[in-house]
Amino acid sequence: MNKYLLILWVYFTGPVYIHGQHQVEVVPNASERQVDILIDGSLFTSYLYHQHLKTPVLWPIISSQGNMLTRSYPMKIKAGERVDHPHHIGIWLNYGNVNGLDFWNNSANVPAEKKQHYGTIYHRSVEGWESGQNSAWLVTTADWKSPDQQVLLSERSRHEFSTEDGYVIIDRTTTLTAMVSKVKFADDKEGMFAIRVARELELPSHGPALLMGADGNAVETEEVDNTQVTGEYLSATGVEGQSVWGTRSRWMKLHGKINGEQVALVIIDHPSNVGYPTYWHARGYGLFSANTLGQKIFSDGQEELNFQLTKGDSVTFQYRLVVASGALSNDKIVSLADQFARK
């Protein structure tokens, strides 16, 4: 493509990540309790550790053409989006049963009389970061605490952001170290590495739903409007649609269109993870999650893990999320998964 045609293409299609150098910048903002990740000066995502959050998250995820791929609620009002699961914010990693405490479902909406059943992941520090050409990294630490503020797990996470031809890769490596005599991850469907997507990337559905109105109030609708809803799942084993829930595979793709932009989100499991290959807690309403630990519920009791750590022991989880603009072939996904497996 010559220079003139390239300029016209970018003008009409938006700033898609193409061959060449891209500046990936990490910008800490301690006063706002967040770290912004910029690509060529535009926001891609932010690491948020706001005080009202019960776990640090990456939110939002912005495509190369400026579309928000993550759900806005509960951070921002967007008419037509589902108003449910207020703990589903952006991209996160936590679990639904750690020593009997639910870290997954915790949110500011939990009634005071029930808070004793929930754990909270508190951001502790930004350990380091580095910006660069086509890649950058951010290292953070956090504490998984019980309601009485006992630290059950110490977390160290490295978030790597890299740009390729038409897509951005987020690699998360999280090491959890037990700080008490025993930490048990009882088999539970609520986990572990997840993203909640925008309404347009959900799978078409039927029936009633609670949606956000233009005035910021929730509205119960008897039948959802699927006009702009285009999402579809595809697993590494060829399973599609709603049927992917509870299946097992090394990667899963969710693809669709948003404001005319074809996009794909791919979560890739790493062979070193406990329980590999992961089960998928992937729902049509926009929750897209890899859960290697909740084996009993996904296998109808045929398998059971109940993974445990003793004090001082550590476990590391690695996940890759590919955020693509345009078509992303299965062959390319396999190549990206193979590459990730070698890390």
N, C-alpha and C positions, 0 to 999 in steps of 0.2 A: 504494500500500500504506500503510494507516494505521500509526501508531506501535505499537499493540498487536499487530497482525498481524506487523509487522516483527520485534518482539522474539520472538514465537513462532517465526518462521521461522529466525532466527539460532540460537535455542536448539536446534532440532531438526536443523539442517543444518550448524552450525558457523560460524565467523567468516569467511564468504565476503566478498571485497572487493566492496563495493557502492557505489552513488553516494554521494559525500560526501568528506570530508577524511580522509586517512590519513597518519599520521606515518611517514616513512621515515627511519630513523636509521642513521648510519654510526658504528661504535664500534671504533676501533683498539685493539688489545691487543698491544703490542710484545713483552711478556714471553712470550706464548703464540705469537708469530709468526703472527698472524691479524688480520683486520678483520671484525667481525660486521656484517651488514646486518639490521636489525630493521624489521618493519612492525607498527605499533601495539603495540610492545613485545615481539612474538614473533619468533623467529629465522626469517628467510627463507633466508639463505645466509651463508657466510663465505668471504672471500678468505684462502686458506691458503698460507703459504710456510714450512711446517715443514721442518726441515733434511733429513729423509729423502726429501722430495719432489724429483723431478727437474725439475719445472716447477710454477709456482704454479697453483692451481686454485680454482674456486668449488665448495665442498662443505659440507654437502649442499644440495639444493634441497627446501624444505618447502612443501607446498601450503597453501592457505588453510584447509583442514580438518585440517592437522597431519600429512599423509602425506608420507613421504620418497619423492621421485620419482627420486632418483639411487640407483644401486647402493651398498650399504654397503661391500662388499669393495673394497679391502683395509683400509679405515679402521676398520671395525667388523664384528663377527660378526653375521650374520643367517642363520638356518637356511633352507635351500632356495635360496639365491642361487648363481649360477654362480661358480666359482673359476677364473678365467682372466684373461689380459691384466691383470696387476696395475698397468699404467700407465694403465688406463682409470679415472680418478677424477674424479667430478663433471663440471665443465665446464672445458675447457682449450683452448689454441690453441698448436699447434706443428707440426712437419713431419718427415717420415721420411727426407729426404735433403737435407742442407744441407752443401755442400762434402764430400759423401761420408759425413757423420756422421748417425746416426739419433737425432734428438731425440724422435721419437714413441714408440718402444718402450723408452725408458730407464726403469728402475725400480730399486728397492733389490734386486730379485731377480736382476739381471744378474750373472753370475759375474765374478769379478775378472779372469780371463784374457780376457774379451771387452769390458771397459769401454772399451778404446781405440777401439772402433767407435761409441761413443755420445756425443752432445752433451747438455749440461745447461743448463737455463734457470734462472739464479740471480736471485731477487728482489733488487733493489738498494735501493729506497726506496718509501715512501708519500709522494708529492709533495704531496698535498692531498686534501681531502674536504669535503663539505657535506651536511648533513641538511636535510630540508624537508618541506613538505606535499605529498604525492603524488609526490615525486621526490627523488632524492639522487644524488650522484656521488662517485666515488673514482678518483684518478689514481695509477698505480703505474709504476715503472720496473724493468727487468730487463736482464740480460746473457745472450746466447746464447754459451756458451763451449765450446771444444774440450776434450778430456781434459787437454791440457797448459795449460789455463786461458787460452788466447788468446780474446779477445772477437771473435766473428765479426759479431754483430749487437747493436746497442743498441736496446732496446724501450721505448716509452712507450705505456701503455694507459690509456684512459679508460673506466671502467665506469659506465654510467648505469642507475639503477633507478627505475622509475616504475609507479604503480598506476593501473589503469583499472577499468571496470565488469566485475568478474569475472576479471581477469587481472593479471599483473605482467609488465612488459617489462624485459629486460636488453639494453641496447645496448652493444656493445663496439667501440671504435675503437682499433686497434693500429697504431702506426707503427714500422717496422723500418728502422734505418739501418746500412748496411754500414760495418764498422770495419776491414776488410782490403781488399786490392786488388780481389778479386772474391769475390762470394758467389753460388753457384749453387744454385737450388732445382730439382734434377733431378726430372723427372716421376716421381711416386711415389703409390701409392694411400693411403699413411699420412699423412693430414692432413684438415682443418687446424683448423677450429672444430668442437668435438665435445662431446657429452654421453653418458655411459653411464648407462642408466636402470635402475630397479628391475626385479626379475624379473616383477612383475605387468604391466609395460608392454612386455615382450618380445612377439614374435610367437609363437604356439603352434608347437611343433616336435616332432619325433619322434627317437628314437634315444638313444644313451648321452650322459651329461654328467657333469662333475665338479661336484658341488654341496657347499655348506657344510652340515655336520651341526650338530645342536644343541649338540654338545660342542666345537665350534670346529675340528674336523678335517674335511678334504675327504673326500667319499664318492663313489665311482664308481657311478652308477646306470645300469642297462641301458636304461631307458625313462623319460624325464622325465614329470613330472606337470604337466599343463597346466590344472589345475582353476581356478587364479586368474590364469592368463596371458591377457591380453585385448588386447594391443597390435595396432595396425594402422597402416600407413603410407598416406599419400595425398599425391601430388605436385601441383604447380600444373598439370601437364599431364594429370592424371587417372590416372596410373599408381598401382597399389596393391600392397600386400603386399611380398613378397621381391623382386618385379620392379623395385623402385625403384633397386636398387643399380646404379651405373654410368650412370644416366639423368641428364638435365640439366634443371633448372628453377629458377625464381627463389625458390621456397619449397617446404618439405616439412612435412607435419604427421604427428606420431605421437600417436595417441589411444588411450585405453583406460580401464579402471576399476581403482582401487586402494582396497581396503576400502570399496567401495560408492560412492566418489567418482569421478565422471566427470571426466577430465582430458585436456588436450591440450598437447603441446609443439610449437611451430612454430619452425623456423629459417628466417630470411629473409636472402637474399643482397642485397648492395648493388650497384647498377649501376656504381659506381666501382671495384669490386674487379677486379684482374687476373683474366682468364679468365671473367668473368661471361657468362652465368649458370652457376652452379656445377654441377659433377658431385656426385653423392651417394654417399658411402662409408657407406651405411646398411644395417646388418645386422639380421637377425631376432633375434639373441641379445642385442640391447640397445645396440649401438654405433650412434649417430646422428650423422653427421658430414658437414659441407659441405667439399668439397675442390676449389677452383678451379684448383689448380696441377698436379694429377696427371693431365693429360689423356691421355697416351699409353696408359696401362693401361685407362682407362675407355672409350676410343674404339677399342680393339683396334688401336692404331697408326695410325689415320687422322688423328689430330691429335697434335701434340707442341709443348710450350711451353718447357720448360727455362728458366724465368724467372731472370734474373740482375740483380745490382746491382754497381756498382763503388763503390770507397771514397768515402764521403761522400754517396752517393745514398740516398734513402729511398723506401719504399713503404708505403701505408696500406691496411689491411683493415678493413672494417666489417661487423659481423654483428648481427642482432637475434634474440633468443630470447624467444618469448612463452610464458608459463607460465599456462595457463588452467584454471579450475575450472568445470565445466559445459560445455555445448556451445559450440563455436566454429565458426561457419559459414564456408564458403569465401568468401562475399562480405565478411565481416568481415576475414578474413585478407588478401584482396586490398587492402582499405582500409588495413590496417596496413602492408602491403608498399609501397603507393603513398606513404603517409606517410613511411616510412623512406627511400624513394628520394629524397625531397625534402630530407632532412637534409644 
